[in-house]
Amino acid sequence: MAILVIHGVGGQLPLSTLDQFTRTLAETLETLCDAKVNIRHRFVPRVGESGRRWYDNALRLTLDERRPNIDVYECYWANLTPGKAGMAAVWRWLRGVARGGVEFYQEHAEWGKKYHDHSYLFDADGNLRGWLYGLLLALAWIALPTIAWLRRFFWQVVGLVPVLGSLPAAAFRRVDDELDQRFADFVGQVAIYTTDDPKITLYETRRRILNNAVDAVRFLVEPASASAGNLIWPYDRVVICGHSLGSQIAFDALNEIVRLANAGELRGFKPDGCRASDGKPLGEYIGGLVTFGSPLDKIAFWFQDQTPPEAYLKRQMVRHFHCLKQRPSADAGSPTFPVPSPFTCFLDDIPWRNYFDKRDAVSGALDYYAKVDNVECHYADSRFWAFTHSYYWRDQRLFADIWRHLLAGETMAPAPQPPAPQLPRTDMSTRA
């Protein structure tokens, strides 16, 4: 069994994601299974895009002879984004988001109401809070760029003061440039990955991030080699996990896997989505999707396809391309010329567990996707400014839930939830 973990935004370092996830999983399993967990570092040979051989790192968890080994891998992509999106690119991206929000206001309102959007943008009756929607658009379009300009203008004026002004102004500019770059790198990761226009330079970096994730999934799913004409499969089950923006990358990678399988380009699989050696369906081989701290609903809301309604053929093609667990868009109806999808979504029935917390503004229940189990973590924190976006990594209840539903199978007897005193909380709740 293998687990692939894809990290989210930030300046992550190699192996940090692998360390964080595996530590909590091992600690959880020792409590749940009442068994000693042994961890071994594996050095796995791989071949890169250019044909160059390199080595991937994995951690193998072993419980006992009755339970299969669990190999945990990370998909690391933070090294692909630094310096790719400067402040100018970030401001252009924010203006584009705001412009799309204005043009598709009515469609956003209808879509949210149709699927009972539970985010802060909608009231209890499912109506879009227009004032808040407008405030966010104004913040992106006007306020943030204006504040940045005024800040720089102020220190330019201060720098005109002889002697007393030039020194602090020069020091400020150095600090300000550093802060701007950090802001651009952080927000730029979101800007890069939500760019779908191939004419924009950021798009090339987005494709590299996605290709990296697709290659990581293929490495775990496709047969490693053939011996005497028999395919050798590396694992009997693969689970994909994504945190924050990594959940969107994981989702897009699985859509790409579906397209490859349909085209007969997923090695070891036939175009009907079954393994050539034993007929095992791809949807059983990829055993589940885990998202935590996921902005998938927010990305779907703000960055949904903005093709005008009259281009209904293009709209249908775009939806075919992103078929995994999709619900109909707000404008779904009976187009003049309905176009059937060329893809069979072999992964539509895989289990998907999404973990979120109301004090994590990035995450939320995923209302715009079908067949998702949304699990609210109910993190309790007395600090009014608490931001729980990183709490998931150390939550043993979350890892116990993943184990029971996606990893252990039917042979694992239910066990009590393990204590995790480092994070005060109440019980988790699940809703489909």
Stockholm file with secondary structure:
# STOCKHOLM 1.0

chainA/1-432         MAILVIHGVGGQLPLSTLDQFTRTLAETLETLCDAKVNIRHRFVPRVGESGRRWYDNALRLTLDERRPNIDVYECYWANLTPGKAGMAAVWRWLRGVARGGVEFYQEHAEWGKKYHDHSYLFDADGNLRGWLYGLLLALAWIALPTIAWLRRFFWQVVGLVPVLGSLPAAAFRRVDDELDQRFADFVGQVAIYTTDDPKITLYETRRRILNNAVDAVRFLVEPASASAGNLIWPYDRVVICGHSLGSQIAFDALNEIVRLANAGELRGFKPDGCRASDGKPLGEYIGGLVTFGSPLDKIAFWFQDQTPPEAYLKRQMVRHFHCLKQRPSADAGSPTFPVPSPFTCFLDDIPWRNYFDKRDAVSGALDYYAKVDNVECHYADSRFWAFTHSYYWRDQRLFADIWRHLLAGETMAPAPQPPAPQLPRTDMSTRA
#=GR chainA/1-432 SS CEEEEECCSSCCCTTHHHHHHHHHHHHHHHHHHTSCCEEEEEEEEEECTTSCEEEEEEEEEECCTTSCCEEEEEECCGGGCTTTSCHHHHHHHHHHHHHHHHHTHHHHHHHHHHTTCCSTTBCTTSCBCHHHHHHHHHIIIIIHHHHHHHHHHHHHHHTTSTTTTHHHHHHHHHHHHHHHHHHHHHHHHHHHHTCCCTTSTHHHHHHHHHHHHHHHHHHHHSCCEEETTEEECSCSCEEEEEETHHHHHHHHHHHHHHHHHHTTCSTTBCTTSBBTTTCCBHHHHEEEEEEESCCHHHHHHHSSCCCCTTCHHHHHHHHHHTCTTBCCCTTCSCCSSCCCCSCCCTTTTSCEEEEECTTCTTCCCCCSBSSCEEEECCBCCSCTTCCCTTGGGGCHHHHHHHIIIIISCTTSCCCCCCCCTTSCBCCCEEEC
#=GC SS_cons         CEEEEECCSSCCCTTHHHHHHHHHHHHHHHHHHTSCCEEEEEEEEEECTTSCEEEEEEEEEECCTTSCCEEEEEECCGGGCTTTSCHHHHHHHHHHHHHHHHHTHHHHHHHHHHTTCCSTTBCTTSCBCHHHHHHHHHIIIIIHHHHHHHHHHHHHHHTTSTTTTHHHHHHHHHHHHHHHHHHHHHHHHHHHHTCCCTTSTHHHHHHHHHHHHHHHHHHHHSCCEEETTEEECSCSCEEEEEETHHHHHHHHHHHHHHHHHHTTCSTTBCTTSBBTTTCCBHHHHEEEEEEESCCHHHHHHHSSCCCCTTCHHHHHHHHHHTCTTBCCCTTCSCCSSCCCCSCCCTTTTSCEEEEECTTCTTCCCCCSBSSCEEEECCBCCSCTTCCCTTGGGGCHHHHHHHIIIIISCTTSCCCCCCCCTTSCBCCCEEEC
//
